[in-house]
């Protein structure tokens, strides 16, 4: 986290969280149906 500091680390966590939501929604909707 030293390279990006607090801002870089926070941004990375947000991106990972959003990806988890998108993937979770895709599986919850039946997989291919989401896309």
N, C-alpha and C positions, 0 to 999 in steps of 0.2 A: 504493500500500500504506500510505500515511501515515494514511489515515482509520481503517483497522482495525488497523494495527500488525502485529506478527508473527502474532498469533492470527487476525486477519481474513485475512491472506494465506495462512496455512496451511489455514484452513477452505476457502478458495476453491479451493486446489489439490486438496484431498481431494474436494470436490464434483465438480470436473472429472474427476478420476481415476475416481471411481465411475461417472460418466456414460459415460466411455469404455468401462469394463468392461461396463456394461449394454448399450450399443450394439453392442459387439463380440460379446457373447454372443448378441444378437438376430440379427445377421447370420450368425454361425457356426451357429446353429440353423435357419437357413433364412428368417430375417426374421419373418414373421407367426407362425411356429410358437412363437416365444419368448413372445409376448404372449397 
